[in-house]
Amino acid sequence: MERTIGNNFQTPAGSFNAFCISRILIDAAFYDWERKMSPKVTYAIDYKGQPADKTRTGGWMSAATILVTEACERFTTMGIAANLVTYSTGTLHLPSSVAANMVSNFSGTGYVLCLVGGFVADSFLGRYWTILISSITLAVGAGILSISCAVPTLQPPPCPLNSSTCIPANGFQVGIINLALYVIAVGEGGLKANASGFGTDQFDEDDKKEKTKMNYFFSRFYFFISLGTILSVTLGIGVQDYVSRSWGYGLCCFAFSIGIILFVSRTRRYRYKNLQGSPIVQVLNVLVAAIRKRKLKYPTNVDTLYEDSTETAPRIRHTDQIHCLDKAAIIDENNYGTNGSVIRNRWKLCSVTKVEEVKMVVRLLPIWASTIYFWTIHSQVLTFSVEQASTMERTIGNKFQIPAGSFNTFYILGILVGAAFYDRVIIPLMKKWKGKHGVTNLQRIAIGYVFGIIAMAVASIVETRRMSVVRAKGGNVATLPMKFYILIPQFFLVGVAESFAYSGQLDFFITRSPKGMKSMSTGLFLSTVGFGFFVSSLLVIIVNMATATQVGTGWLASNINYGKLYYFYALLAGLTFINMIIYLFCAMWYVRTMKDAAQIERIVTNSEEEEKHAMEMKGTLTSAEEDCE
């Protein structure tokens, strides 16, 4: 192109990048000018309780400290859960099934307590104080666990060399370990339930550019979770196995102490939200009001049902489903005051909109219940699969031996590959084939079930092969002449299964719930993971009671070399298949219900369109950088 200015000077081609740089600088200056022109965030307050100043509070620096705190949580909880079974069987000399249940119950409690953590933050403490107290609690629990591993009297004596009889840990020693674990679980529930919400509080949803940054926050939130998890199953477990358990768990306590200091350092710069009350209370309001009026006759004209004209939320018209809850909106003589006006008592009378929001949550419950069992699969990669790894040849080269707990790295790899496969393969194919952005969230969950069934079937086959070597070499052999590669597929497939199921569930529970109840619906989703761990523990107990009728006949023996773990994996595969059928019926019921409830479907569609619009804005606002490439 002609680049001459005047008679002599010709602009170098590379100098045209200056225009791109200038554009970026102008955009940044314009953004700063906008912040100065509207410095207050209408929905947020600062640490003094005053309207938050946009130029002094929130933003990426505040969000970054929250991300670090969440990474510390994953580093601690995953590092403990992924390697706890080897400590329980190898040092505490507990039976294999008892050790597995210890891990499952610990992990399950942390997830189930997310519901409690969200309720406490919404109703009493707020997100900041809930995160801070939970972080301190989690650090204290890690400290107790570290001390319990350092004090010899809190552990049973070591096994005699070449002896098959070991003294198991007594009740007091096991009690100290459980105390530490459940203190950690309490902290995990409070922190996990509020970290992402408090992070998004640092961005103004009414500011288009800050809302775009909030979209980036979610991807970086997932990155920090993955980073904390990978560090835990590599660095954390490496220290536990090759230095000492005490130092390994002490490292978790130290990491959290640093995270707490960073989190507190931004106290004056955070944006806070006033307590709005927990959506759980709204659900209870409708249930209590409906129970109180259960004997009233349902009105023939739905227009006579109560609707609060003072509510600012979008109205939801009545739907002809779940009539028992509609009674909460019936106005009877007890709802009128002496002057003839309606008395607003939310425990006695609820608006149609509030009732319909609760109905939306009720419609989620069949999907919630039918997806609990899926997470029993996840429990296996933290327990029995790790025990399998501990019996195999895990040496790479001449010196380095992979810790058994670090095999969860392959599980994490499966999650990442599954997510990338969906984004890079399935979504483009579906766009070309049907013009859709991938498959639906319910279909993603079903795909997760299919991979879960395959994973457990493969695990059963691998264990059959391992047991054939055990029979040839004897059960007392510490390390079998089998390479660890044979275990990689089952860890990897469980990760792929979870990448589909987790993303599908999260998407479903967020997009199919009322706007004011999204935090509670996210807690419902996380509780499926927790209850799945509890179901795994119950299943282990039932299998032990049913199969261990004689010595040496149990599927889950104290030493897996003397058990029949392959039967247990096969049972899990069969039960997962049955559960998938139940889930499919629940999914079809939900789809049919949503077609009948056209009003609710429009609300969901509008919500999805808003999210897509936000992503479009994200792309538009980064066009300056793209033009420079």
C-alpha positions as a printed Julia matrix, in Angstrom:
629×3 Matrix{Float64}:
   0.0     0.0    0.0
   0.99    3.64  -0.44
   2.36    4.77   2.95
   4.1     8.06   1.97
   3.44   11.16   4.09
   4.45   14.35   2.34
   7.21   14.07  -0.25
   9.84   12.01   1.53
   8.64   10.22   4.63
   7.22    6.71   4.25
   5.48    5.12   7.25
   7.04    1.71   8.15
   4.51   -1.14   7.84
   5.17   -2.33  11.39
   4.33    1.09  12.75
   0.68    0.5   11.98
   0.55   -1.44  15.25
   0.66    1.95  16.93
  -2.93    2.48  15.85
  -3.94   -0.74  17.61
  -2.07    0.24  20.74
  -3.63    3.7   20.61
  -7.07    2.17  20.32
  -6.49   -0.02  23.38
  -5.18    2.95  25.38
  -8.16    5.06  24.33
 -10.55    2.28  25.36
  -8.81    1.99  28.76
  -8.9     5.77  29.25
 -12.57    5.88  28.31
 -13.26    3.06  30.81
 -11.46    4.99  33.57
 -13.44    8.11  32.66
 -16.7     6.15  32.91
 -15.65    4.86  36.36
 -14.92    8.4   37.54
 -18.22    9.71  36.18
 -20.2     7.0   38.01
 -17.94    6.07  40.96
 -20.64    4.52  43.14
 -21.91    0.95  42.91
 -25.61    1.06  43.67
 -25.97   -2.5   44.98
 -22.75   -2.75  47.04
 -21.27   -1.18  50.15
 -17.74   -0.83  51.46
 -16.37   -2.1   54.78
 -17.78    0.97  56.54
 -21.3     0.3   55.26
 -21.23    3.23  52.84
 -22.03    2.96  49.09
 -18.98    1.37  47.47
 -16.69    3.67  45.48
 -16.05    1.98  42.12
 -12.57    3.54  41.81
 -11.41    2.24  45.22
 -13.18   -1.09  45.72
 -13.69   -4.33  43.89
 -12.01   -5.2   40.61
  -9.46   -7.84  39.74
  -7.13   -7.34  42.7
  -9.93   -8.08  45.13
 -11.16  -11.0   43.06
  -7.63  -12.43  42.82
  -7.28  -12.85  46.59
 -10.58  -14.77  46.61
  -9.28  -17.01  43.81
  -6.12  -17.73  45.82
  -8.22  -18.67  48.85
 -10.28  -21.09  46.75
  -7.09  -22.61  45.3
  -5.85  -23.18  48.86
  -9.13  -24.96  49.67
  -8.71  -27.34  46.72
  -5.03  -27.88  47.54
  -5.93  -28.87  51.09
  -9.11  -30.92  50.72
  -8.1   -32.8   47.57
  -4.6   -33.44  48.88
  -6.08  -35.0   52.0
  -8.9   -36.95  50.35
  -6.81  -38.36  47.48
  -4.19  -39.89  49.77
  -6.06  -40.5   53.03
  -6.91  -44.12  52.24
  -3.22  -45.1   52.03
  -2.56  -43.51  55.44
  -5.61  -45.22  56.95
  -4.62  -48.67  55.72
  -0.82  -48.35  55.82
  -0.24  -46.42  59.06
  -3.48  -46.76  61.04
  -3.9   -50.4   59.86
  -7.63  -49.98  59.33
  -9.59  -52.44  57.14
  -9.94  -51.45  53.51
 -13.7   -50.87  53.73
 -13.38  -48.75  56.9
 -10.68  -46.6   55.28
 -12.8   -46.15  52.16
 -15.81  -45.04  54.21
 -13.65  -42.61  56.18
 -12.67  -40.87  52.95
 -16.19  -40.98  51.5
 -17.83  -39.58  54.63
 -15.24  -36.8   54.92
 -15.64  -35.75  51.28
 -19.42  -36.06  51.38
 -19.76  -33.93  54.5
 -17.81  -31.07  52.93
 -20.12  -30.93  49.91
 -23.38  -31.32  51.84
 -22.37  -28.53  54.22
 -22.29  -26.17  51.24
 -26.05  -25.82  51.75
 -25.46  -24.77  55.36
 -22.6   -22.44  54.37
 -24.79  -20.65  51.84
 -27.66  -20.32  54.32
 -25.41  -18.9   57.05
 -23.87  -16.36  54.67
 -27.2   -15.23  53.19
 -29.04  -14.97  56.51
 -26.51  -14.1   59.21
 -22.81  -13.48  58.55
 -22.51  -12.38  54.95
 -20.05  -13.88  52.48
 -16.91  -12.13  53.73
 -17.17  -13.27  57.34
 -18.33  -16.75  56.35
 -15.3   -17.18  54.06
 -12.9   -15.8   56.68
 -14.22  -17.96  59.52
 -14.37  -21.01  57.26
 -10.78  -20.46  56.1
  -9.53  -20.23  59.68
 -11.53  -23.35  60.57
 -10.05  -25.23  57.63
  -6.5   -24.19  58.56
  -7.07  -25.3   62.16
  -8.34  -28.69  60.96
  -5.25  -29.15  58.77
  -3.09  -28.22  61.76
  -4.79  -30.83  63.97
  -4.29  -33.44  61.25
  -0.61  -32.54  60.96
  -0.11  -32.84  64.72
  -1.92  -36.18  64.85
   0.54  -37.55  62.28
   3.56  -36.19  64.2
   2.74  -37.47  67.69
   3.66  -41.19  68.01
   1.04  -41.88  70.69
  -1.7   -40.86  68.25
  -0.74  -43.73  65.93
  -0.63  -47.5   66.4
   2.76  -49.26  66.52
   4.31  -50.14  63.15
   3.7   -53.6   61.72
   6.43  -56.16  62.4
   8.52  -56.91  59.31
   6.94  -59.55  57.03
   3.96  -59.87  59.35
   0.34  -60.01  58.23
  -1.02  -59.16  61.71
  -0.95  -55.48  62.62
  -2.46  -53.65  65.57
  -5.14  -51.26  64.24
  -5.6   -47.74  65.57
  -7.74  -47.54  68.7
 -10.91  -45.49  69.1
  -9.11  -42.44  70.49
  -6.56  -42.36  67.66
  -9.27  -42.72  65.0
 -11.34  -40.1   66.85
  -8.56  -37.5   66.6
  -8.24  -38.11  62.86
 -12.0   -37.81  62.4
 -12.08  -34.63  64.5
  -9.53  -33.04  62.19
 -11.33  -34.24  59.06
 -14.74  -32.92  60.08
 -13.32  -29.58  61.22
 -11.85  -29.33  57.7
 -15.21  -30.36  56.19
 -17.02  -27.58  58.1
 -14.56  -25.02  56.74
 -14.82  -26.47  53.24
 -18.62  -26.17  53.22
 -18.59  -22.52  54.2
 -15.79  -21.55  51.83
 -16.88  -23.51  48.77
 -20.45  -22.19  48.99
 -19.44  -18.53  49.0
 -16.11  -18.05  47.21
 -17.52  -17.76  43.69
 -20.41  -15.53  44.84
 -18.13  -13.16  46.75
 -15.82  -13.03  43.74
 -18.63  -11.9   41.45
 -19.64   -9.3   44.04
 -16.43   -7.45  43.15
 -17.83   -6.55  39.71
 -20.74   -4.24  38.94
 -23.39   -6.05  36.88
 -24.83   -2.7   35.77
 -21.49   -1.71  34.24
 -21.09   -3.48  30.87
 -17.31   -3.63  31.05
 -17.23   -4.84  34.63
 -19.85   -7.45  33.77
 -17.54   -8.63  30.99
 -14.71   -8.95  33.5
 -17.06  -10.98  35.69
 -17.45  -13.46  32.82
 -13.67  -13.8   32.74
 -13.74  -14.39  36.49
 -15.65  -17.67  36.09
 -13.08  -19.14  33.68
 -10.24  -18.05  35.95
 -12.1   -19.44  38.94
 -12.14  -22.86  37.24
  -8.44  -22.45  36.38
  -7.51  -21.79  40.01
  -9.57  -24.78  41.15
  -7.71  -26.96  38.65
  -4.38  -25.46  39.66
  -5.01  -26.16  43.35
  -6.11  -29.71  42.57
  -3.09  -30.49  40.38
  -0.68  -29.1   42.98
  -2.37  -31.18  45.67
  -2.1   -34.53  43.85
   1.51  -33.87  42.79
   3.39  -31.58  45.17
   1.17  -32.11  48.22
   0.99  -35.9   48.01
   4.69  -36.05  47.09
   5.59  -34.31  50.35
   3.22  -36.62  52.27
   4.78  -39.79  50.84
   8.46  -38.85  50.53
   8.98  -36.42  53.42
   6.3   -37.15  56.02
   2.55  -36.97  56.49
   2.99  -34.35  59.16
   4.94  -32.06  56.84
   2.48  -32.71  54.01
  -0.57  -31.72  56.06
   1.45  -28.93  57.69
   2.06  -27.57  54.19
  -1.73  -27.35  53.72
  -2.03  -25.41  56.98
   0.81  -23.08  55.95
  -0.7   -22.49  52.49
  -4.03  -21.58  54.05
  -2.38  -19.24  56.51
  -0.84  -17.33  53.6
  -4.21  -17.37  51.81
  -5.95  -15.94  54.88
  -3.4   -13.14  55.16
  -3.9   -12.22  51.51
  -7.67  -12.41  51.87
  -7.74  -10.14  54.93
  -5.3    -7.68  53.35
  -8.03   -6.57  50.91
 -10.74   -6.09  53.54
 -10.96   -2.34  52.94
 -11.07   -2.83  49.17
 -13.81   -5.45  48.9
 -17.37   -4.73  47.86
 -20.02   -6.17  50.15
 -23.71   -6.82  49.75
 -26.35   -6.3   52.42
 -27.95   -9.48  53.7
 -30.92  -10.36  51.51
 -32.07  -13.41  53.43
 -31.73  -17.01  52.36
 -33.98  -18.37  49.57
 -34.45  -21.4   51.81
 -36.62  -19.17  53.98
 -38.84  -18.39  50.97
 -39.28  -22.11  50.33
 -40.23  -22.6   53.98
 -42.65  -19.64  53.78
 -44.56  -21.27  50.93
 -44.54  -24.73  52.51
 -45.74  -23.47  55.91
 -48.46  -21.28  54.36
 -49.63  -24.16  52.14
 -49.75  -26.58  55.08
 -51.73  -24.1   57.16
 -54.3   -23.81  54.37
 -54.29  -27.45  53.29
 -58.0   -27.84  54.15
 -59.13  -24.89  52.02
 -60.79  -25.58  48.68
 -58.87  -24.64  45.58
 -60.52  -21.6   43.88
 -62.1   -22.06  40.47
 -60.73  -18.7   39.32
 -56.94  -18.46  39.66
 -57.15  -14.68  39.32
 -58.39  -14.57  42.93
 -55.03  -15.86  44.16
 -52.89  -13.28  45.96
 -50.27  -11.27  44.09
 -48.16   -8.67  45.9
 -48.21   -5.4   43.95
 -45.21   -4.08  45.91
 -42.8    -6.76  44.64
 -40.16   -5.45  42.24
 -39.26   -8.86  40.81
 -40.75   -9.86  37.42
 -44.21  -11.39  37.79
 -44.7   -15.07  37.06
 -48.17  -16.11  36.06
 -49.85  -19.11  37.63
 -49.07  -22.55  36.17
 -51.45  -25.46  36.37
 -49.12  -27.78  38.27
 -48.28  -28.75  41.86
 -51.64  -27.42  43.1
 -50.86  -28.18  46.75
 -48.46  -25.21  46.83
 -51.06  -22.88  45.29
 -52.97  -22.92  48.57
 -50.27  -20.67  50.03
 -51.65  -17.89  47.77
 -55.32  -18.33  48.74
 -56.7   -15.33  50.62
 -59.02  -16.31  53.49
 -60.67  -14.31  56.26
 -57.6   -14.64  58.51
 -55.51  -12.69  55.99
 -57.6    -9.48  56.31
 -56.97   -6.75  58.85
 -59.58   -4.71  60.7
 -59.58   -2.08  57.95
 -60.24   -4.66  55.25
 -56.72   -4.61  53.8
 -54.65   -7.74  53.28
 -52.14   -8.41  56.05
 -48.74   -9.21  54.55
 -47.47  -12.12  56.65
 -45.21  -14.31  54.53
 -45.74  -17.33  56.84
 -49.48  -17.18  56.21
 -49.85  -15.76  52.7
 -47.5   -15.85  49.71
 -47.83  -14.23  46.31
 -48.34  -16.25  43.13
 -44.85  -15.22  41.97
 -43.23  -16.56  45.17
 -45.22  -19.79  44.87
 -44.22  -20.22  41.22
 -40.55  -19.68  42.09
 -40.79  -22.47  44.63
 -42.5   -24.63  42.02
 -39.5   -24.1   39.75
 -37.27  -25.44  42.51
 -39.59  -28.39  43.16
 -39.37  -29.32  39.46
 -35.6   -29.65  39.9
 -35.87  -32.23  42.68
 -36.39  -35.36  40.53
 -33.23  -34.52  38.58
 -31.47  -33.76  41.87
 -32.47  -37.11  43.39
 -31.71  -39.17  40.28
 -28.17  -37.78  39.9
 -27.01  -38.48  43.47
 -25.95  -42.04  42.76
 -23.69  -40.99  39.86
 -21.2   -39.52  42.34
 -20.55  -42.89  43.99
 -18.25  -43.42  41.0
 -16.11  -40.44  42.04
 -15.7   -41.96  45.5
 -13.95  -45.01  44.03
 -11.03  -43.08  42.49
 -10.29  -41.65  45.96
 -10.51  -44.99  47.76
 -10.33  -48.47  46.24
  -8.62  -47.36  43.03
  -5.86  -45.72  45.09
  -5.5   -48.96  47.06
  -5.12  -50.85  43.79
  -2.37  -48.43  42.74
  -0.52  -48.96  46.04
  -0.04  -52.65  45.21
   1.47  -52.1   41.74
   4.87  -51.27  40.3
   4.83  -47.48  40.03
   8.48  -46.72  39.27
   9.4   -44.42  36.37
  13.02  -44.79  35.33
  15.35  -46.12  38.0
  14.45  -44.02  41.02
  11.18  -42.07  40.91
   8.07  -43.81  42.2
   4.64  -42.28  41.61
   2.71  -41.94  44.91
  -0.51  -43.99  44.83
  -2.61  -40.92  45.62
  -1.08  -39.05  42.67
  -2.92  -41.35  40.26
  -5.77  -38.85  40.54
  -3.7   -36.77  38.13
  -5.03  -39.06  35.38
  -8.56  -38.42  36.68
  -8.0   -34.65  36.4
  -6.53  -35.17  32.93
  -9.77  -36.95  31.97
 -11.79  -33.94  33.14
  -9.69  -31.54  31.08
  -9.75  -33.74  27.96
 -13.51  -34.27  28.29
 -14.15  -30.55  28.62
 -11.89  -29.75  25.65
 -13.53  -32.48  23.54
 -16.96  -31.0   24.22
 -15.85  -27.44  23.43
 -13.74  -28.21  20.37
 -15.51  -31.2   18.82
 -19.11  -31.65  19.97
 -20.13  -27.98  19.87
 -18.8   -27.36  16.31
 -20.38  -30.61  15.08
 -23.75  -29.74  16.59
 -23.6   -26.26  15.07
 -23.03  -27.72  11.61
 -25.52  -30.56  12.02
 -28.46  -28.94  13.81
 -27.41  -25.33  14.28
 -27.34  -25.75  18.07
 -24.7   -24.74  20.61
 -23.77  -28.29  21.67
 -26.18  -30.64  23.39
 -28.6   -29.79  26.2
 -27.53  -29.9   29.83
 -29.7   -32.96  30.48
 -28.09  -34.75  27.53
 -24.63  -33.93  28.87
 -25.53  -35.58  32.17
 -26.68  -38.69  30.27
 -23.34  -38.8   28.4
 -21.61  -38.65  31.79
 -23.61  -41.68  32.91
 -22.51  -43.66  29.82
 -18.83  -42.95  30.47
 -19.33  -43.75  34.17
 -20.72  -47.2   33.33
 -17.81  -47.85  30.98
 -15.33  -46.7   33.65
 -16.66  -49.14  36.26
 -16.77  -51.98  33.73
 -13.13  -51.31  32.81
 -12.21  -51.13  36.52
 -13.78  -54.56  37.07
 -11.82  -56.05  34.15
  -8.55  -54.48  35.36
  -9.1   -55.78  38.89
  -9.75  -59.27  37.52
  -6.38  -59.1   35.78
  -4.67  -57.8   38.94
  -6.15  -60.6   41.05
  -4.84  -63.21  38.61
  -1.33  -61.92  39.35
  -2.09  -61.92  43.1
  -3.08  -65.59  42.94
   0.1   -66.42  41.08
   2.42  -64.5   43.44
   0.53  -64.68  46.76
  -1.43  -62.08  48.67
   1.43  -61.08  50.99
   3.51  -59.61  48.15
   3.97  -55.88  48.86
   4.4   -54.88  45.21
   2.98  -56.95  42.39
   4.95  -57.36  39.14
   2.4   -55.22  37.29
   3.0   -51.81  35.76
   0.73  -48.95  36.8
  -0.33  -48.21  33.2
  -3.18  -50.69  33.44
  -4.96  -48.44  35.98
  -4.84  -45.24  33.91
  -8.01  -45.96  31.83
 -10.35  -46.22  34.82
  -9.09  -42.97  36.37
  -9.22  -41.23  32.98
 -12.73  -42.45  32.12
 -14.12  -41.35  35.49
 -12.68  -37.9   34.78
 -14.31  -37.79  31.34
 -17.62  -38.9   32.85
 -17.49  -36.13  35.44
 -16.53  -33.47  32.9
 -19.88  -34.05  31.17
 -22.01  -34.71  34.26
 -20.58  -31.85  36.35
 -20.92  -29.2   33.64
 -24.39  -30.48  32.7
 -25.64  -30.45  36.28
 -24.18  -27.02  37.05
 -25.67  -25.54  33.89
 -29.05  -27.17  34.58
 -29.37  -26.05  38.19
 -28.26  -22.48  37.45
 -30.29  -21.8   34.3
 -33.46  -23.62  35.4
 -33.89  -21.91  38.74
 -35.32  -18.48  39.68
 -32.82  -15.64  39.58
 -32.99  -15.06  43.33
 -32.45  -18.74  44.11
 -29.42  -19.53  41.96
 -27.09  -19.77  44.96
 -29.42  -22.26  46.64
 -29.79  -24.3   43.44
 -26.0   -24.41  43.12
 -25.92  -25.72  46.68
 -28.46  -28.37  45.68
 -26.14  -29.46  42.88
 -23.1   -29.65  45.18
 -25.14  -31.65  47.69
 -25.64  -34.38  45.06
 -21.86  -34.9   45.16
 -21.91  -35.11  48.95
 -24.85  -37.47  49.17
 -23.21  -39.6   46.46
 -20.25  -40.14  48.8
 -22.64  -41.15  51.6
 -24.4   -43.6   49.27
 -21.0   -45.11  48.5
 -20.33  -45.59  52.21
 -23.75  -47.2   52.7
 -23.16  -49.47  49.73
 -19.81  -50.6   51.17
 -21.5   -51.47  54.48
 -24.29  -53.41  52.74
 -21.84  -55.33  50.55
 -19.73  -56.23  53.59
 -22.78  -57.46  55.5
 -24.02  -59.47  52.51
 -20.74  -61.06  51.39
 -18.52  -61.41  54.46
 -20.46  -64.36  55.88
 -17.29  -66.42  56.23
 -13.61  -65.57  56.58
 -12.09  -64.9   53.17
 -15.39  -64.67  51.29
 -16.04  -60.91  51.49
 -15.8   -58.77  48.39
 -14.16  -55.94  50.35
 -11.63  -57.66  52.61
  -9.28  -55.84  54.99
  -6.59  -56.41  52.38
  -7.85  -56.01  48.81
  -5.52  -58.82  47.73
  -7.8   -61.22  49.6
 -11.08  -59.69  48.43
 -13.2   -59.67  45.3
 -13.17  -56.01  44.38
 -13.94  -56.85  40.75
 -17.44  -57.96  41.83
 -17.93  -54.63  43.6
 -16.93  -52.67  40.5
 -19.25  -54.79  38.37
 -22.06  -54.11  40.86
 -21.4   -50.38  40.59
 -21.55  -50.58  36.8
 -24.89  -52.42  36.95
 -26.41  -50.05  39.51
 -25.2   -47.04  37.53
 -26.97  -48.42  34.44
 -30.21  -48.84  36.43
 -29.82  -45.34  37.84
 -29.28  -43.96  34.32
 -32.64  -45.44  33.25
 -34.31  -43.77  36.25
 -32.57  -40.5   35.4
 -33.77  -40.66  31.78
 -37.38  -41.04  32.93
 -36.95  -38.05  35.29
 -35.39  -36.01  32.48
 -38.27  -36.82  30.11
 -40.77  -35.87  32.84
 -38.99  -32.57  33.33
 -38.94  -31.77  29.6
 -42.64  -32.59  29.31
 -43.41  -30.49  32.39
 -41.51  -27.53  31.03
 -43.39  -27.73  27.73
 -46.64  -27.51  29.67
 -45.34  -24.61  31.75
 -44.73  -22.27  28.8
 -44.5   -19.24  31.07
 -41.59  -20.72  33.02
 -39.89  -21.79  29.79
 -39.97  -18.21  28.53
 -38.32  -17.02  31.75
 -35.56  -19.59  31.34
 -35.12  -18.69  27.68
 -34.82  -15.01  28.52
 -32.23  -15.84  31.17
 -30.2   -17.85  28.66
 -30.45  -15.02  26.1
 -29.11  -12.6   28.69
 -26.13  -14.87  29.31
 -25.48  -15.2   25.56
 -25.71  -11.41  25.21
 -23.11  -11.06  27.97
 -20.77  -13.4   26.1
 -21.32  -11.39  22.9
 -20.42   -8.24  24.79
 -17.3   -10.01  26.02
 -16.26  -10.68  22.42
 -17.03   -7.12  21.32
 -15.0    -5.54  24.1
 -11.92   -7.61  23.26
 -12.03   -6.81  19.55
  -9.25   -4.23  19.89
  -6.78   -6.89  21.01
  -7.96   -9.28  18.27
  -7.49   -6.64  15.56
  -3.82   -6.4   16.53
  -3.12  -10.09  15.95
